[in-house]
Amino acid sequence: MNKKIEKVREDIRKTKARIQELEDYLKTLQMQEKQLCDEEITKTIRDMAGKGDVMETLRRLQQAQHEVYAGSDSGREEMSHDA
């Protein structure tokens, strides 16, 4: 078989393997981000439980979490446009 075709096919195989590695890594990072956000929320709620209006604190945390996740989506869109 033509060596150029073989090289291109090998490059395709390597690229697909690399893409899979990066997708797995991205999933790991996203799970880590969610876990850290959840831990931060839990800590804040525990800290605020005895210090006033818990419902107001929960509303502020929910808003902050929404902003974090909205920022994550736009970052993914930028990455896909760069590729």
C-alpha positions as CSV (number, residue, x, y, z in Angstrom):
1,M,0.0,0.0,0.0
2,N,1.1,3.6,-0.6
3,K,3.3,4.8,2.2
4,K,1.6,8.2,2.2
5,I,-1.8,6.6,2.7
6,E,-0.4,4.5,5.5
7,K,1.1,7.6,7.2
8,V,-2.2,9.5,7.0
9,R,-4.1,6.6,8.4
10,E,-1.7,6.3,11.3
11,D,-2.0,10.0,12.0
12,I,-5.8,9.7,12.0
13,R,-5.6,6.8,14.5
14,K,-3.2,8.7,16.7
15,T,-5.4,11.8,16.6
16,K,-8.5,9.9,17.5
17,A,-6.7,8.3,20.4
18,R,-5.5,11.8,21.6
19,I,-9.0,13.2,21.2
20,Q,-10.4,10.4,23.4
21,E,-7.7,11.1,26.1
22,L,-8.6,14.8,26.1
23,E,-12.4,14.1,26.3
24,D,-11.7,11.8,29.3
25,Y,-9.5,14.5,30.9
26,L,-12.2,17.1,30.3
27,K,-14.8,15.0,32.0
28,T,-12.5,14.5,35.0
29,L,-12.0,18.2,35.3
30,Q,-15.7,19.0,35.0
31,M,-16.5,16.5,37.8
32,Q,-13.7,18.0,39.9
33,E,-15.1,21.5,39.3
34,K,-18.6,20.4,40.4
35,Q,-17.3,18.7,43.5
36,L,-15.3,21.8,44.5
37,C,-18.3,24.0,43.9
38,D,-20.5,21.7,45.9
39,E,-18.0,21.6,48.8
40,E,-17.8,25.4,48.7
41,I,-21.6,25.7,48.9
42,T,-21.8,23.2,51.8
43,K,-19.1,25.0,53.7
44,T,-20.8,28.4,53.2
45,I,-24.2,27.0,54.3
46,R,-22.7,25.5,57.4
47,D,-20.9,28.8,58.2
48,M,-24.0,30.8,57.7
49,A,-26.5,28.4,59.4
50,G,-26.3,30.3,62.7
51,K,-25.6,33.8,61.3
52,G,-28.8,35.1,59.9
53,D,-31.1,34.5,56.9
54,V,-30.1,31.1,55.5
55,M,-32.6,31.5,52.6
56,E,-30.9,34.7,51.4
57,T,-27.6,33.0,51.6
58,L,-28.9,30.1,49.5
59,R,-30.3,32.6,46.9
60,R,-26.9,34.2,46.6
61,L,-25.1,30.9,46.3
62,Q,-27.5,29.7,43.6
63,Q,-26.9,32.9,41.7
64,A,-23.1,32.5,42.0
65,Q,-23.3,28.9,40.9
66,H,-25.4,29.8,37.9
67,E,-22.8,32.4,36.9
68,V,-19.9,29.8,37.3
69,Y,-21.7,27.2,35.1
70,A,-22.7,29.8,32.5
71,G,-19.1,30.9,32.3
72,S,-18.0,27.3,31.8
73,D,-20.3,26.9,28.8
74,S,-19.0,29.9,27.1
75,G,-15.4,28.7,27.6
76,R,-16.3,25.4,25.9
77,E,-17.8,27.3,23.0
78,E,-14.6,29.4,22.6
79,M,-12.5,26.2,22.7
80,S,-14.6,24.6,19.9
81,H,-14.3,27.7,17.8
82,D,-10.5,27.7,18.2
83,A,-10.1,24.2,17.0
